Amino acid sequence: MRRFLFAVAFLLFATPLSTPLQTSLWAQGAPPQTAAGQPYTIEYYYKCQWGHQQEFLALFLKNHWPLLKKIQSTGRIVSLKVESPAYHTTEDGRWDYRVTIVFKDSTVATTANPDEDAFIKELWPDQETYKREEQRRFEILLAHWDLPVTDITPK
């Protein structure tokens, strides 16, 4: 029996990754996002403490949206969208806001913007208030996750 199990394990793991069996075992999930130099989309989900959704949104629109728009004006961001669900879901799957950002390409999406600190100081000269309000925005957040997405709509 031990030899049989060893043989099965060997067949699964020692064959090339392109075999149909291993492709189905290891490649479950989305295909690669895009080719180099193509737009790169990330959805950012925010789940707030109950009763603080409007406070979070007000702080987001005051202290983060202008930064995103400023970055968009430089060409690093192609498009921005903010959405909230029309109905509620179960608590474990609940999210309150989704911000979809389409970046110029994957490099821009995954590297720090060297101008961001300067933009923040330019947009919010009162840095104490800005930092305090940003801290509050994250205090009322229960969860936040980022999800790169791939458009696989058939042509």
Sequence and secondary structure as in RCSB ss.txt:
>XXXX:A:sequence
MRRFLFAVAFLLFATPLSTPLQTSLWAQGAPPQTAAGQPYTIEYYYKCQWGHQQEFLALFLKNHWPLLKKIQSTG
RIVSLKVESPAYHTTEDGRWDYRVTIVFKDSTVATTANPDEDAFIKELWPDQETYKREEQRRFEILLAHWDLPVT
DITPK
>XXXX:A:secstr
 HHHHHHHHHHHHHS TTSHHHHHHH  S      TTS EEEEEEEEE TT HHHHHHHHHHHTHHHHHHHHHTT
SEEEEEEE  SS   GGG  SEEEEEEESSHHHHHS  TTHHHHHHHH S HHHHHHHHHHHHHTEEEEEEEEE 
     
